[in-house]
Amino acid sequence: MTSFRIDYNSITRELLPKGNYEAIIYEAEVRTFSSQNEGILISLVIRDDVEQTSQNMTLNDRLVLVDSALYKFQMVAKAVGLPDDEEIALEDFAVEIINKPVRIYVNHREFNGENQAHVSIYRQGTSFSGDDEDVQGMVLKGSTLFQRMTDGLRSRLGNTNTPQE
């Protein structure tokens, strides 16, 4: 039987340093936030296929569907290449942005007395080299990023079983 030692002192949550990062949106979940406003919770991972610091670190961002925050939806839409001047359902927007590369600027802000990483800018990210499907299906298979993407999809579909290879 395999075992491990539980050690609460080993729990650390490193704060992603301020700066520009190439990232991938690996999950986008439509939800109602505590403010009772609808929006999308975006999960991002710092790419490990691009030379940069903080590879494989993750962070979340909230896109809240209110007039004063629509600019963030517009930034994400432009960054991932969605067509301009089209109306799109919130659910469809969430599906369209998953697995898209983006370049983000991370800033820090205080929330509930804690310093947190915050995405303040989204820009067009560096494309995957080669054919997107080949890269996602072959190069990333087995990587931390691929695992996060497939776990997120399984979770959304209600399937937590890991397929047998």
KAHU-V102720 format. One record per backbone hydrogen bond with DSSP energy under -1.0 kcal/mol. CO is the residue of the C=O (numbers start at 1). NH is the residue of the N-H. E is the energy in kcal/mol with one decimal. If there is no record, write none. Layout:
BEGIN
co-><CO & CO>
nh-><NH & NH>
e-><E & E>
END
This chain:
BEGIN
co-><7 & 8 & 19 & 21 & 22 & 23 & 24 & 25 & 27 & 29 & 31 & 33 & 37 & 38 & 39 & 40 & 41 & 42 & 43 & 43 & 44 & 45 & 46 & 54 & 57 & 59 & 61 & 63 & 64 & 66 & 67 & 69 & 70 & 71 & 72 & 73 & 74 & 75 & 76 & 77 & 89 & 90 & 91 & 92 & 93 & 97 & 100 & 101 & 102 & 103 & 104 & 105 & 105 & 106 & 107 & 109 & 111 & 114 & 116 & 118 & 121 & 123 & 131 & 132 & 133 & 134 & 135 & 140 & 143 & 144 & 145 & 146 & 147 & 148 & 149 & 150 & 151 & 152 & 153 & 154>
nh-><10 & 11 & 106 & 104 & 47 & 102 & 45 & 99 & 43 & 41 & 39 & 36 & 33 & 65 & 31 & 63 & 29 & 61 & 26 & 27 & 59 & 24 & 56 & 57 & 46 & 44 & 42 & 40 & 66 & 69 & 70 & 72 & 74 & 75 & 76 & 77 & 78 & 79 & 80 & 82 & 93 & 94 & 95 & 96 & 97 & 100 & 25 & 125 & 23 & 123 & 21 & 120 & 121 & 19 & 118 & 116 & 114 & 111 & 109 & 107 & 105 & 103 & 135 & 136 & 137 & 138 & 140 & 143 & 147 & 148 & 149 & 150 & 151 & 152 & 153 & 154 & 155 & 156 & 157 & 159>
e-><-1.7 & -1.4 & -3.0 & -2.9 & -2.2 & -2.6 & -1.8 & -3.7 & -2.8 & -2.9 & -1.9 & -2.6 & -2.7 & -3.1 & -2.3 & -3.0 & -2.5 & -2.5 & -2.0 & -1.3 & -1.9 & -2.0 & -2.8 & -1.9 & -2.9 & -3.0 & -3.4 & -2.5 & -2.1 & -2.1 & -1.0 & -1.4 & -2.2 & -2.4 & -2.3 & -2.7 & -2.3 & -2.5 & -2.1 & -2.7 & -2.5 & -2.2 & -1.8 & -2.5 & -1.5 & -1.4 & -2.2 & -1.0 & -3.2 & -2.7 & -2.5 & -2.6 & -1.1 & -2.1 & -2.9 & -3.0 & -1.7 & -2.8 & -2.2 & -3.2 & -2.0 & -2.7 & -2.6 & -3.0 & -2.8 & -2.5 & -2.4 & -2.8 & -2.3 & -2.4 & -2.4 & -2.5 & -2.6 & -2.3 & -1.9 & -2.7 & -2.5 & -2.0 & -1.9 & -2.6>
END
